[in-house]
Amino acid sequence: MPRELIATDQVLAFLGETPSQFASSLEAFMTQRRRLLEVLARLSPDGWTRSATVLGGGSPLALTVHRYASRLARHERTHWRQLAKTAASLPQG
């Protein structure tokens, strides 16, 4: 079995998900991100500079669309690196 598949099965077992649950979650995530990218691709330069107050964890933040999208991309890159590191650390076989 290829290492990628072994690692995937081990990560899923660690997370307590079955391959079909993970596939469903990943597909939903990819659909959501694809739709977001479609919206962002249609923005005019003025659209990227629109700002809003973002509420969530901590104090309210005034962010432009560009700044919020950049923060989201950096946040998600961190998770991709964590997944890659986890998969690389799993024993082979």
C-alpha atoms as a printed R data frame, in Angstrom:
   type eleno elety resid chain resno       x      y      z
1  ATOM     1    CA   MET     A     1   0.000  0.000  0.000
2  ATOM     2    CA   PRO     A     2   1.421  3.459 -0.852
3  ATOM     3    CA   ARG     A     3   2.726  5.468  2.128
4  ATOM     4    CA   GLU     A     4   0.181  8.243  1.470
5  ATOM     5    CA   LEU     A     5  -2.710  5.820  1.937
6  ATOM     6    CA   ILE     A     6  -1.192  4.271  5.045
7  ATOM     7    CA   ALA     A     7  -0.664  7.724  6.547
8  ATOM     8    CA   THR     A     8  -4.196  8.786  5.636
9  ATOM     9    CA   ASP     A     9  -5.713  5.733  7.331
10 ATOM    10    CA   GLN     A    10  -3.617  6.304 10.443
11 ATOM    11    CA   VAL     A    11  -4.485 10.008 10.630
12 ATOM    12    CA   LEU     A    12  -8.188  9.181 10.248
13 ATOM    13    CA   ALA     A    13  -7.968  6.566 12.982
14 ATOM    14    CA   PHE     A    14  -6.283  9.125 15.211
15 ATOM    15    CA   LEU     A    15  -9.052 11.640 14.473
16 ATOM    16    CA   GLY     A    16 -11.749  9.037 15.007
17 ATOM    17    CA   GLU     A    17 -13.151  9.366 11.493
18 ATOM    18    CA   THR     A    18 -13.831  6.781  8.858
19 ATOM    19    CA   PRO     A    19 -12.524  7.349  5.334
20 ATOM    20    CA   SER     A    20 -16.065  8.075  4.112
21 ATOM    21    CA   GLN     A    21 -16.643 10.648  6.887
22 ATOM    22    CA   PHE     A    22 -13.365 12.330  6.048
23 ATOM    23    CA   ALA     A    23 -14.121 12.292  2.330
24 ATOM    24    CA   SER     A    24 -17.478 13.917  2.988
25 ATOM    25    CA   SER     A    25 -15.928 16.574  5.234
26 ATOM    26    CA   LEU     A    26 -13.140 17.264  2.752
27 ATOM    27    CA   GLU     A    27 -15.598 17.564 -0.127
28 ATOM    28    CA   ALA     A    28 -17.738 20.026  1.839
29 ATOM    29    CA   PHE     A    29 -14.632 22.054  2.714
30 ATOM    30    CA   MET     A    30 -13.441 22.070 -0.912
31 ATOM    31    CA   THR     A    31 -16.887 23.128 -2.164
32 ATOM    32    CA   GLN     A    32 -17.014 25.929  0.387
33 ATOM    33    CA   ARG     A    33 -13.549 27.165 -0.541
34 ATOM    34    CA   ARG     A    34 -14.248 26.901 -4.283
35 ATOM    35    CA   ARG     A    35 -17.353 29.079 -3.831
36 ATOM    36    CA   LEU     A    36 -15.385 31.594 -1.773
37 ATOM    37    CA   LEU     A    37 -12.699 31.810 -4.475
38 ATOM    38    CA   GLU     A    38 -15.378 32.349 -7.121
39 ATOM    39    CA   VAL     A    39 -16.759 35.288 -5.126
40 ATOM    40    CA   LEU     A    40 -13.300 36.726 -4.518
41 ATOM    41    CA   ALA     A    41 -12.333 36.361 -8.193
42 ATOM    42    CA   ARG     A    42 -15.259 38.593 -9.188
43 ATOM    43    CA   LEU     A    43 -14.326 41.415 -6.828
44 ATOM    44    CA   SER     A    44 -13.315 44.757 -8.286
45 ATOM    45    CA   PRO     A    45 -10.319 46.574 -6.787
46 ATOM    46    CA   ASP     A    46 -12.796 48.590 -4.699
47 ATOM    47    CA   GLY     A    47 -14.362 45.350 -3.492
48 ATOM    48    CA   TRP     A    48 -11.034 44.222 -2.061
49 ATOM    49    CA   THR     A    49 -10.737 47.438 -0.051
50 ATOM    50    CA   ARG     A    50 -14.224 47.292  1.491
51 ATOM    51    CA   SER     A    51 -14.039 46.960  5.228
52 ATOM    52    CA   ALA     A    52 -16.195 45.495  7.928
53 ATOM    53    CA   THR     A    53 -16.032 44.880 11.635
54 ATOM    54    CA   VAL     A    54 -15.272 41.217 12.217
55 ATOM    55    CA   LEU     A    55 -16.557 39.673 15.435
56 ATOM    56    CA   GLY     A    56 -15.279 36.419 16.819
57 ATOM    57    CA   GLY     A    57 -12.618 35.516 19.306
58 ATOM    58    CA   GLY     A    58 -11.338 38.592 21.080
59 ATOM    59    CA   SER     A    59 -11.923 42.244 20.301
60 ATOM    60    CA   PRO     A    60 -13.830 43.346 17.188
61 ATOM    61    CA   LEU     A    61 -11.492 43.994 14.255
62 ATOM    62    CA   ALA     A    62 -11.952 46.394 11.346
63 ATOM    63    CA   LEU     A    63 -10.618 44.476  8.338
64 ATOM    64    CA   THR     A    64 -10.728 44.915  4.583
65 ATOM    65    CA   VAL     A    65 -11.771 41.993  2.416
66 ATOM    66    CA   HIS     A    66  -8.147 41.689  1.294
67 ATOM    67    CA   ARG     A    67  -6.848 41.587  4.857
68 ATOM    68    CA   TYR     A    68  -9.464 39.068  5.985
69 ATOM    69    CA   ALA     A    69  -8.765 36.792  2.993
70 ATOM    70    CA   SER     A    70  -5.029 36.987  3.694
71 ATOM    71    CA   ARG     A    71  -5.565 36.075  7.342
72 ATOM    72    CA   LEU     A    72  -7.766 33.133  6.346
73 ATOM    73    CA   ALA     A    73  -5.171 31.876  3.854
74 ATOM    74    CA   ARG     A    74  -2.360 32.070  6.444
75 ATOM    75    CA   HIS     A    75  -4.536 30.310  9.012
76 ATOM    76    CA   GLU     A    76  -5.352 27.466  6.628
77 ATOM    77    CA   ARG     A    77  -1.730 27.096  5.490
78 ATOM    78    CA   THR     A    78  -0.830 26.461  9.125
79 ATOM    79    CA   HIS     A    79  -3.297 23.565  9.263
80 ATOM    80    CA   TRP     A    80  -2.004 22.096  5.988
81 ATOM    81    CA   ARG     A    81   1.537 22.171  7.404
82 ATOM    82    CA   GLN     A    82   0.301 20.484 10.598
83 ATOM    83    CA   LEU     A    83  -1.375 17.730  8.574
84 ATOM    84    CA   ALA     A    84   1.734 17.214  6.442
85 ATOM    85    CA   LYS     A    85   3.938 17.035  9.543
86 ATOM    86    CA   THR     A    86   1.579 14.562 11.208
87 ATOM    87    CA   ALA     A    87   1.426 12.348  8.134
88 ATOM    88    CA   ALA     A    88   5.233 12.423  7.757
89 ATOM    89    CA   SER     A    89   5.726 11.397 11.398
90 ATOM    90    CA   LEU     A    90   3.514  8.318 11.215
91 ATOM    91    CA   PRO     A    91   5.316  4.996 11.147
92 ATOM    92    CA   GLN     A    92   5.448  3.155  7.860
93 ATOM    93    CA   GLY     A    93   3.803 -0.213  7.512
